[in-house]
Amino acid sequence: MIQINSVRHGFLSIPDLTISPGMVAITGPNGSGKTTLLEMIAGIITPPGSISIDGVDPRQVTVGWVGEFPDCNMIFTRVFDEIASPLRFVQQPCEEIDALVHGIAGLIGLTDQLDHPIRRLSGGQKVLAALAAALINRPEVLILDETDSHLDATTLNTVDSIIRSAAVPYLLFATHRPDRVARADRVIVLQDGRVLREGTPDEIYQETLSRTRDHLTPLRLLRNPELWRAVYATDP
């Protein structure tokens, strides 16, 4: 379990939150605290309070991270070197690195691009390269921070298929897309730095439908009209 207790950072305040293993969607309006929450879980931010992953400090856990614009955080120019970087940093033998890079590139569909410069990849291929680098070290936690914002449906389906088959204990992703929220095991809805709701996708939608128009405002701010159709189908 990921346990968060009495945590405050900026305007984000979480008295108590437990996240079970599985695929967890974190959603809410822009500025609601999604990235801050993910950075705390990843150990990038260490706020007052208590955060643990299976009883361990997040900074002692292997975390894979893919951001909205992954090429902004890439430090190598060649695809092979970027994917291999987590293993090189821990000084794994070159033969093992070569085998692991080719293995994950084959899984993700980047074998033909391994010797290409990062700049020659399409936007979707850059996401896949960053995902390969995030997964190659077998993380215990995989975080995707609005990585789906600029992906077409085909690439997004590829990403979801890969992360589902990766057997990472904790998959957390921030998203504005209700189609992705619906695929998650659990959903955390944030508003103004607080957890507004938490549950399965069906529980979140049914609870939202039972509320008044005023209470629907946070979810109404999400951009994708599919959410409006799903959540507000009974709205007068």
C-alpha positions in Angstrom: 0.0 0.0 0.0 1.0 3.6 -0.5 0.1 5.4 2.7 -0.1 9.2 2.9 -0.8 10.8 6.2 -1.0 14.5 7.4 0.8 15.7 4.3 0.8 19.4 3.2 2.8 21.0 0.4 1.8 24.4 -0.9 -2.0 24.3 -1.3 -2.1 20.5 -1.4 -3.4 19.0 1.8 -4.0 15.3 2.3 -4.9 14.2 5.8 -5.2 10.5 5.0 -5.0 8.5 1.7 -4.3 4.9 1.0 -3.5 3.7 -2.6 -3.7 0.0 -3.2 -1.6 -1.8 -5.9 -3.0 -1.6 -9.4 -3.8 1.1 -12.1 -4.8 4.4 -10.4 -6.0 7.4 -12.3 -5.6 10.8 -10.8 -7.8 13.4 -12.3 -9.2 16.9 -11.6 -9.1 20.4 -13.0 -5.8 22.1 -14.0 -4.0 23.3 -10.9 -5.8 20.9 -8.6 -2.5 19.3 -7.4 -2.2 16.2 -9.6 1.5 16.7 -10.4 2.4 17.7 -6.9 0.8 14.5 -5.5 2.7 12.4 -8.0 6.0 14.1 -7.2 5.4 13.4 -3.5 4.8 9.7 -4.2 7.9 9.6 -6.4 10.0 11.1 -3.6 10.8 14.2 -5.7 9.1 16.4 -3.1 9.5 15.5 0.6 6.8 17.4 2.5 5.9 17.4 6.2 3.9 14.4 7.1 4.3 10.7 6.2 4.5 9.0 2.9 5.4 5.3 2.5 5.3 2.7 -0.2 4.9 -0.7 1.3 6.4 0.7 4.5 9.4 2.2 2.7 10.3 5.8 2.1 9.6 6.7 -1.6 13.2 7.8 -2.0 14.3 4.2 -1.4 11.9 2.8 -4.0 12.6 2.4 -7.7 10.2 4.8 -9.6 9.8 5.2 -13.3 8.5 8.6 -14.5 7.1 9.7 -17.9 6.0 13.3 -18.2 3.8 15.2 -20.6 6.7 16.3 -22.7 9.2 13.5 -22.1 11.9 14.8 -24.5 12.4 17.8 -22.2 13.9 15.5 -19.6 15.9 13.3 -22.0 19.7 13.8 -21.5 21.0 11.6 -24.4 20.7 12.2 -28.1 20.5 8.6 -29.3 17.5 6.4 -28.6 19.6 3.4 -27.4 21.5 5.6 -24.9 18.4 7.2 -23.5 16.7 3.8 -22.9 19.9 2.3 -21.4 20.6 5.3 -19.1 19.0 3.9 -15.9 21.1 0.8 -16.2 24.3 2.6 -17.0 23.8 4.8 -13.9 23.8 1.8 -11.7 26.8 0.3 -13.6 25.2 -2.9 -14.9 27.4 -4.9 -17.3 27.4 -3.8 -20.9 26.3 -7.2 -22.2 23.2 -7.2 -19.9 22.3 -3.6 -20.8 22.5 -4.4 -24.5 20.2 -7.4 -24.1 17.7 -5.6 -22.0 17.6 -2.5 -24.3 16.9 -4.7 -27.3 14.4 -6.7 -25.4 12.3 -3.8 -24.3 12.7 -2.0 -27.6 11.2 -5.1 -29.3 8.3 -5.1 -26.9 7.6 -1.4 -27.4 8.3 -1.3 -31.1 11.4 0.8 -31.3 14.0 -1.7 -32.5 14.4 0.1 -35.8 14.9 3.4 -34.1 17.6 2.5 -31.5 20.4 4.1 -33.5 18.4 7.1 -34.4 18.7 10.5 -32.7 15.8 11.3 -30.3 15.0 14.4 -32.3 14.0 12.3 -35.3 11.3 10.5 -33.4 7.6 11.4 -33.6 5.9 12.7 -30.5 4.4 9.3 -29.8 7.7 7.5 -30.3 9.4 9.9 -27.8 6.7 8.8 -25.3 7.5 5.2 -26.0 11.2 5.8 -25.7 10.7 7.5 -22.3 8.4 4.6 -21.3 11.0 2.1 -22.2 13.6 4.0 -20.1 11.1 4.1 -17.2 10.4 0.4 -17.3 13.9 -1.0 -18.1 14.9 -0.9 -14.4 11.8 -2.9 -13.3 10.3 -0.1 -11.1 8.0 -0.7 -8.2 6.1 2.4 -9.1 5.4 3.7 -12.6 4.1 7.3 -12.9 2.7 8.9 -16.0 2.0 12.6 -15.6 -0.5 13.6 -18.3 1.6 11.6 -20.8 -1.6 11.0 -22.7 -2.3 14.7 -23.4 -0.9 14.7 -27.0 -1.2 11.0 -28.0 -3.5 9.6 -30.7 -5.7 6.7 -29.9 -3.5 4.1 -31.5 -0.4 5.2 -29.5 -2.4 5.5 -26.3 -3.7 2.0 -26.7 -0.1 0.8 -27.2 1.0 2.6 -24.0 -1.9 1.1 -22.0 -1.2 -2.4 -23.3 2.5 -2.1 -22.4 2.0 -0.8 -18.9 -0.8 -3.3 -18.2 1.6 -6.2 -19.2 4.6 -4.7 -17.4 3.6 -6.2 -14.0 4.5 -3.0 -12.1 2.9 -3.1 -8.7 1.7 0.5 -8.7 0.7 2.3 -11.9 -0.4 5.9 -11.3 -1.3 8.3 -14.1 -2.6 11.9 -14.1 -5.1 12.5 -16.9 -7.9 14.7 -18.2 -9.2 11.9 -20.4 -12.3 10.1 -19.1 -11.7 7.2 -21.5 -8.5 6.5 -19.6 -10.1 7.1 -16.2 -12.6 4.4 -17.1 -9.8 1.9 -17.7 -8.3 2.4 -14.2 -8.8 0.1 -11.2 -9.3 3.1 -8.9 -9.7 6.9 -9.4 -8.6 9.8 -7.2 -10.4 13.1 -8.0 -8.6 16.2 -6.8 -10.0 19.7 -6.3 -8.2 22.8 -4.9 -5.4 20.6 -3.4 -7.7 18.2 -1.7 -9.1 14.7 -2.5 -12.7 15.3 -3.6 -13.6 11.7 -4.2 -11.9 8.3 -4.4 -13.2 4.9 -5.7 -13.7 2.8 -8.7 -14.6 4.5 -12.0 -18.2 3.3 -11.6 -18.4 4.5 -8.1 -17.1 7.9 -9.0 -19.5 8.4 -11.9 -22.5 7.1 -10.0 -21.8 9.3 -7.0 -21.3 12.3 -9.3 -24.7 11.6 -11.0 -26.4 11.6 -7.6 -25.1 15.1 -6.7 -26.5 18.5 -7.5 -25.4 20.7 -10.4 -23.3 22.8 -8.1 -21.4 19.9 -6.8 -20.5 18.8 -10.3 -18.4 21.9 -11.0 -14.9 20.3 -10.5 -15.5 17.5 -13.0 -17.4 19.8 -15.4 -14.1 21.6 -15.8 -12.4 18.6 -17.4 -11.9 19.1 -21.1 -13.0 15.9 -22.7 -16.7 16.0 -23.8 -16.9 12.2 -23.4 -16.9 12.8 -19.6 -19.7 15.2 -19.9 -21.8 12.6 -21.8 -20.9 9.9 -19.3 -21.4 11.9 -16.2 -24.1 14.3 -17.1 -26.3 12.1 -19.2 -29.2 12.7 -16.8 -28.5 16.5 -16.4 -31.6 18.6 -17.2 
